């Protein structure tokens, strides 16, 4: 008798990039493994704050397949595990964000100051395990978005207390972090790396520590959830009336849409982009203006 197979959806998020030993360079484009029979355990290397300890995770995605390998609707099935491995484990940063950032995006920089050793551990991991050519685009985007946000927090903490990132001398040009042979600054990460990956939604994920910036999310970005995270960040930013006011025939926009106009016109014009993520259907002839930008610290 035919039956509908039950999909048990749990995900494994592991790091192949950090631990007490240097990880093997697994091709992340083929990091989907299929293994017959259940009960497979996957050894996962995750970084800890002081020492990078080896841990074990057992979460998997299980589906029932028929003899021909398709999802089965009859009684002849095998249980298959599908394991997706993230190229980099952002768990340390995720914990810091959950602890020190509110759901509204207000940042507790004093809290980050108390957790500075843990933040530096995460930044050291970023500097040590940089993206490889075989990383997926999603893995690379998640890595550089989180790197930008972590380094911005680090910049603020190096100058804390401060009322604005613009009170810091040349904040986006300071080369404070050595990634391999290159000393990185925030401008290069944004303009030479992230913007060249042709994903305009990064502008609502990277945060310049200011009130008018998109809010800092209180979870880290991950490759496996990146699309929905970027979509949600974009929708939240457009729905925030302190940053954008959208009506059918009139829009007052964040200056982000002025500064990076070309980035939002890859598949149409700016109105086309806005209508993808706004609850308001904006007319193509809507009157457009831009709001003042508040550079005060986002605390």
C-alpha positions as CSV (number, residue, x, y, z in Angstrom):
1,X,0.0,0.0,0.0
2,X,1.3,3.4,-1.0
3,X,2.2,5.9,1.7
4,X,3.7,9.4,1.9
5,X,7.3,9.4,3.2
6,X,8.0,11.7,6.2
7,X,10.6,14.3,5.7
8,X,12.6,14.9,8.8
9,X,14.3,18.2,8.3
10,X,17.2,19.0,10.5
11,X,20.3,20.7,9.3
12,X,23.9,20.2,10.1
13,X,26.0,23.3,10.2
14,X,29.7,22.4,10.5
15,X,33.0,24.1,10.0
16,X,35.6,22.7,7.7
17,X,37.8,25.6,8.2
18,X,38.9,25.8,11.8
19,X,40.0,23.7,14.7
20,X,43.0,22.3,16.4
21,X,44.4,21.2,13.1
22,X,44.3,22.7,9.6
23,X,41.2,21.4,7.8
24,X,41.4,19.5,4.5
25,X,40.4,21.6,1.5
26,X,37.1,20.0,0.7
27,X,35.4,21.3,-2.5
28,X,32.4,23.1,-1.0
29,X,30.6,22.9,-4.4
30,X,30.3,19.2,-3.7
31,X,29.7,19.3,0.0
32,X,26.4,17.5,-0.3
33,X,26.9,13.9,0.6
34,X,24.4,11.0,0.2
35,X,24.9,7.9,2.3
36,X,22.5,5.0,2.5
37,X,21.3,3.7,5.9
38,X,20.8,6.0,8.9
39,X,22.8,6.6,12.0
40,X,25.8,8.2,10.4
41,X,27.8,10.5,12.7
42,X,29.7,13.5,11.3
43,X,32.8,14.7,13.3
44,X,32.7,18.5,13.3
45,X,35.5,20.9,14.2
46,X,34.2,24.0,15.8
47,X,36.2,26.9,17.3
48,X,35.9,27.7,21.0
49,X,36.9,30.9,22.6
50,X,40.2,29.8,24.1
51,X,41.0,26.5,22.5
52,X,39.5,25.0,19.4
53,X,38.0,21.8,20.6
54,X,36.7,18.9,18.5
55,X,33.0,18.2,18.9
56,X,30.5,15.9,17.3
57,X,27.2,16.7,15.6
58,X,24.7,14.2,14.4
59,X,22.0,16.3,12.8
60,X,21.1,15.3,9.2
61,X,18.4,15.6,6.6
62,X,16.7,12.3,6.0
63,X,14.4,11.4,3.1
64,X,12.9,8.2,1.8
65,X,13.9,7.2,-1.7
66,X,12.5,4.6,-4.0
67,X,14.6,2.1,-5.9
68,X,15.1,4.5,-8.7
69,X,16.6,7.1,-6.4
70,X,13.5,9.4,-6.5
71,X,11.5,10.4,-3.4
72,X,9.3,7.3,-2.9
73,X,5.5,7.1,-2.6
74,X,5.4,3.3,-2.2
75,X,6.5,0.8,0.3
76,X,10.0,0.1,-1.2
77,X,12.3,2.7,0.3
78,X,15.8,3.3,1.6
79,X,16.7,5.9,4.2
80,X,19.3,8.4,2.9
81,X,21.1,11.1,4.7
82,X,22.1,14.4,3.0
83,X,24.8,16.3,4.8
84,X,25.7,19.9,3.9
85,X,28.9,21.3,5.3
86,X,29.5,25.0,5.7
87,X,32.9,26.2,4.5
88,X,33.4,28.3,7.6
89,X,31.8,28.1,11.1
90,X,30.5,31.5,12.3
91,X,29.2,30.2,15.6
92,X,31.5,32.3,17.7
93,X,30.2,35.5,16.0
94,X,26.7,34.3,16.2
95,X,26.9,33.9,20.0
96,X,28.4,37.3,20.3
97,X,25.6,38.9,18.2
98,X,22.9,37.1,20.2
99,X,24.3,38.4,23.4
100,X,25.1,42.0,22.5
101,X,22.7,43.0,19.8
102,X,18.9,43.5,20.3
103,X,16.3,42.3,17.8
104,X,15.9,46.0,16.9
105,X,19.6,46.2,16.0
106,X,20.8,48.2,19.0
107,X,24.4,47.3,19.8
108,X,25.8,47.0,23.3
109,X,29.4,48.0,22.6
110,X,30.2,47.8,26.3
111,X,29.1,44.2,26.2
112,X,31.3,43.6,23.2
113,X,34.2,45.2,25.0
114,X,33.7,42.7,27.8
115,X,33.7,39.9,25.2
116,X,36.6,41.4,23.3
117,X,38.8,38.3,23.7
118,X,36.1,36.2,22.1
119,X,35.6,38.7,19.2
120,X,39.4,38.7,18.6
121,X,39.4,34.9,18.5
122,X,36.7,35.0,15.7
123,X,38.7,37.7,13.8
124,X,41.8,35.6,14.1
125,X,40.0,32.7,12.6
126,X,38.8,34.9,9.7
127,X,42.3,36.0,9.1
128,X,43.7,32.4,9.2
129,X,41.1,30.6,7.1
130,X,40.2,32.8,4.1
131,X,37.9,31.8,1.3
132,X,39.3,29.4,-1.3
133,X,38.5,29.2,-5.0
134,X,36.3,26.1,-4.4
135,X,34.0,27.9,-1.9
136,X,30.5,28.5,-3.1
137,X,29.4,32.0,-3.7
138,X,27.1,31.7,-0.7
139,X,30.0,30.7,1.6
140,X,32.1,33.6,0.3
141,X,29.3,36.1,0.8
142,X,28.5,34.9,4.3
143,X,32.3,35.0,5.2
144,X,32.8,38.6,3.9
145,X,29.5,40.0,5.3
146,X,30.3,38.7,8.7
147,X,33.9,39.8,8.4
148,X,32.8,43.4,7.5
149,X,30.5,43.5,10.5
150,X,33.0,42.0,13.0
151,X,35.8,44.3,11.8
152,X,33.5,47.4,12.1
153,X,32.7,46.4,15.7
154,X,36.4,46.0,16.3
155,X,37.1,49.4,14.9
156,X,34.5,51.0,17.2
157,X,35.9,49.2,20.2
158,X,39.4,50.4,19.4
159,X,38.1,53.9,19.6
160,X,35.4,53.5,22.3
161,X,33.7,55.4,23.6
162,X,32.8,57.4,20.5
163,X,29.6,59.1,19.4
164,X,30.0,58.3,15.7
165,X,32.1,56.2,13.4
166,X,32.8,59.4,11.5
167,X,34.6,60.8,14.6
168,X,37.3,58.2,13.9
169,X,40.0,59.3,11.5
170,X,39.5,57.7,8.0
171,X,37.5,54.8,9.5
172,X,36.9,52.9,6.3
173,X,40.5,53.3,5.0
174,X,42.4,52.1,8.1
175,X,44.3,48.9,7.3
176,X,44.1,47.2,10.7
177,X,43.7,43.6,9.9
178,X,46.2,41.3,8.1
179,X,44.5,38.6,6.0
180,X,47.4,36.6,4.6
181,X,49.7,39.0,2.7
182,X,47.1,41.7,2.5
183,X,46.2,44.3,5.1
184,X,42.4,44.8,4.8
185,X,40.2,47.8,5.4
186,X,36.5,48.2,5.3
187,X,36.4,50.0,2.0
188,X,38.2,47.2,0.2
189,X,35.9,44.5,1.6
190,X,32.8,46.4,0.6
191,X,33.9,47.8,-2.8
192,X,36.5,45.4,-4.1
193,X,35.1,42.1,-2.8
194,X,31.4,42.2,-1.8
195,X,30.0,44.6,-4.5
196,X,31.9,42.7,-7.2
197,X,29.9,39.6,-6.3
198,X,26.8,41.2,-7.8
199,X,24.5,40.7,-4.9
200,X,22.8,44.1,-4.2
201,X,21.2,42.9,-0.9
202,X,24.6,43.0,0.8
203,X,23.9,46.7,1.4
204,X,21.3,45.7,3.9
205,X,23.5,43.1,5.6
206,X,26.8,45.1,6.1
207,X,26.5,47.7,8.8
208,X,28.5,50.9,9.3
209,X,27.7,51.2,13.0
210,X,25.3,54.1,12.5
211,X,21.7,54.8,13.2
212,X,20.7,55.2,9.5
213,X,22.5,52.1,8.4
214,X,20.5,48.9,8.1
215,X,20.2,47.3,11.5
216,X,22.9,44.9,12.7
217,X,21.3,41.4,12.7
218,X,21.6,39.5,16.0
219,X,22.5,36.3,14.2
220,X,25.5,35.6,11.9
221,X,25.0,35.1,8.2
222,X,25.4,31.5,7.0
223,X,25.8,30.0,3.5
224,X,22.9,27.6,3.9
225,X,20.4,30.3,5.0
226,X,21.9,33.2,3.1
227,X,19.1,33.9,0.6
228,X,16.4,34.1,3.2
229,X,18.6,36.1,5.5
230,X,19.3,38.7,2.8
231,X,15.7,38.8,1.7
232,X,14.5,39.4,5.3
233,X,17.2,42.1,5.9
234,X,16.1,43.9,2.7
235,X,12.4,43.7,3.6
236,X,13.1,44.9,7.2
237,X,15.1,47.9,5.9
238,X,12.5,49.0,3.4
239,X,9.7,48.6,6.0
240,X,11.5,50.8,8.6
241,X,9.9,54.2,8.1
242,X,12.8,55.9,9.9
243,X,15.0,54.9,6.9
244,X,12.5,54.7,4.0
245,X,9.0,56.1,3.4
246,X,7.3,54.3,0.6
247,X,4.0,55.3,-1.0
248,X,2.6,54.4,-4.4
249,X,3.4,57.8,-5.9
250,X,6.0,59.2,-3.6
251,X,9.1,57.7,-2.0
252,X,11.7,59.1,0.4
253,X,14.6,56.7,0.4
254,X,17.8,56.0,2.3
255,X,20.8,57.6,0.7
256,X,22.1,54.0,0.3
257,X,19.9,53.9,-2.8
258,X,21.6,57.1,-4.1
259,X,25.2,56.1,-3.3
260,X,24.9,52.6,-4.8
261,X,22.2,53.2,-7.4
262,X,23.9,51.0,-10.1
263,X,24.0,48.0,-7.8
264,X,20.2,48.0,-7.7
265,X,19.7,48.3,-11.4
266,X,21.2,44.9,-12.5
267,X,17.8,43.5,-13.5
268,X,15.7,46.6,-14.1
269,X,15.5,50.0,-12.6
270,X,15.5,51.0,-8.9
271,X,11.6,50.9,-8.7
272,X,11.7,47.3,-10.0
273,X,14.1,46.4,-7.2
274,X,12.1,48.1,-4.5
275,X,8.8,46.4,-5.6
276,X,10.4,43.0,-5.2
277,X,10.8,43.6,-1.4
278,X,8.2,46.2,-0.5
279,X,4.6,45.6,0.6
280,X,3.8,48.8,-1.3
281,X,3.4,48.6,-5.1
282,X,5.4,51.7,-6.1
283,X,4.5,53.5,-9.4
284,X,7.2,53.7,-12.0
285,X,6.5,57.5,-12.1
286,X,6.7,57.9,-8.3
287,X,8.3,61.1,-7.1
288,X,11.7,60.3,-5.4
289,X,13.7,62.1,-2.7
290,X,16.3,61.0,-0.1
291,X,16.4,61.2,3.6
292,X,19.1,62.7,5.7
293,X,21.6,60.2,7.0
294,X,22.2,59.9,10.7
295,X,25.8,58.9,11.5
296,X,25.3,58.6,15.3
297,X,26.4,55.4,16.8
298,X,23.9,52.5,16.6
299,X,23.9,51.8,20.3
